[in-house]
Amino acid sequence: MVSEPATADGDATVIFMPAGVKATAPVGTTVLDAARSAGIDLDSTCGGRGLCGRCQVTPSIGEFAKWHIHSTAAALNPWTQSEDDYKGRRAIKPGDRLGCQATVRSSVVIDVPTDSQVHRPVVRKKINLEGLTVDPLITARYVELPGQLLGDEQALCDLLGEALKSDWGIDQASVDARVLPDLHPALAAGGRGLTAIMHSDGTVVAVRAGFDEALYGVAIDVGSTTIAGYLVDLASGDVVAHAGTMNPQIRFGEDLMSRVSYVMMNPGGDRELTTAVRNALDSLIDDLADEAGEPSEELRSRIHDLVVVGNPVMHHLLLGIDPTPLGAAPFTLAVSAPVDMRAGELDLSLCYARVHIGPCIAGHVGADASAAALNEGTHRSTAPQLLVDVGTNAEIVLGTPSRTYAASSPTGPAFEGAQISCGMRATAGAVERVRIDRRTFAARYKVIGSDLWSDDPDFAADVSHLDIAGLCGSAIIEVIGEMFLAGVCDSNGVIQESLANHTPFVEPEGRTHRYVIRSGPAPLFITQNDVRQIQLAGAALRAGIDLLMEHAGITEVDDIRLAGAFGAHIDPLYALVLGLVPDCAPSAVQSVGNSSGAGAVRMLLSAAKRREIAQAVSRIEKIETATEPRFQELFVAAMAFPHQSAPSAELSKVVDLPQHKTVSAAGHRVRRRRRSAT
């Protein structure tokens, strides 16, 4: 068998294994783009620029009778200069290619290794609905219709309307056109009795034979990395199942601006991203059904309401709106008010469901932030409350007794492990906790999937099934905080060159140094550039917070809430050590988990909560950090650990802060103990 050539129209067949997916791609298409078109989860965090090394694939050579393909090395373009120049942490394995650099020349079989696939995340999101009064927009109303004789002229819709008015006081009820075909069958099967599923606006959105009051709704938080869904019993308010999935848009770009860039550079890219996220939401319904132990089709017929929240880019893409205006000033939203629609308009296979999309606050402060504010009561606070959702773009809401303020800050993806040498997502095997011995500078760590620390005698056996490949966000914050507290780096973030002569855990790397967490064939380390990336991200976050506090006219806040997947797992002490949040007692910093998801559930279960947050958002004062003259000054001051000038009185009570370096008039370094404010 000879290698299958390209077709007359210039297309070639690409088989992706182990999925066995057959795709057709124009000659010259990169393997990464071909994979995206075929729905293959081939990882990439650099946007296909040949920098991250995560899109490695293995071209399979040989005869593949099943596919009628003889795959040869010539089926892809020769090794590229970008692959020669690649110096990423994950070395290109012999025989592998970078999917973003390898282009298709003729039909080929491509193997996508496990470590190049986008893995399902570890979903650890719980919600708190304390104080919520259940007041759903969807209710079940059982009625019995009178029998009809020859000559009766009333239609079933009229009879149903009269019954709803007489039995339930619902005046002028209307029947959704989609329900009309179900009226006769339901009435016949129910012996003249049926259950009308009512929306609060008086519309009958579904009918069922006999008495059947099972009602479900779904609340969904569409994050840039993960999508979390909650199946809720609308009558009781109980969360009966929850599930999460990786946002498939990741294959188009790790962070939001990468996805906006993809849309800008690829005609039809917005439709690709919209389709990807809508399909993910529809599949999430099946996952919730599995979790609840219900047949998917049966559950889908009983889901009647959805609330969806997300950041502005996710919000626009879900609605099929071009997100590119959000990628450049003045960052204008197409719509900020809540949007109500049928589920089918979002390509969701839910015949009898409506969808409520939560309100956005500003161009980079989305419906996820408004949902979190609703859940935490930030807009109702009687004392200053700071709510921070840390992600690739931090969303910050500051509530005071007189006014609520909101802003976003461009933290970038460093907190999630991107742009960090040994960074990775929070999946099984990722390091999540780190401690450094103050005398030996040796590190010990814990990984997701094991309760043991690395210095435990049973650790190796306990993690033998895991691939410990990097550090997730919480570990990155902890190790750099520990490096500062242990004196491995100074308050300016500089890894101390002098330690290289005294410990094997600090070693040269070019003109700078790095801290070694684990040595061996698969070392884990933090480089000087890694520290800088966290400093830049942290300074952007803190500058945004300080800016809001200045606008509010306050200097202290003793109620700080960290939301989102990252905020849920960061140790508040290390957030203070790195100066990510203003100085306060560590006990004043709470990790509130997926507060956006909880806020979405509140909106799902309460019509009053939907009205409340819509009104609150309209009154929030939006601060645009990009146009604020003070932002840059605040950013520079926040680069130091914990801060260049702000006192650390509360933090100093619970931890010994290292000596702070300053420069004397003679230009020599002077060491002094950081003083607490009085």
Disulfide bonds with the S-S distance in Angstrom:
none
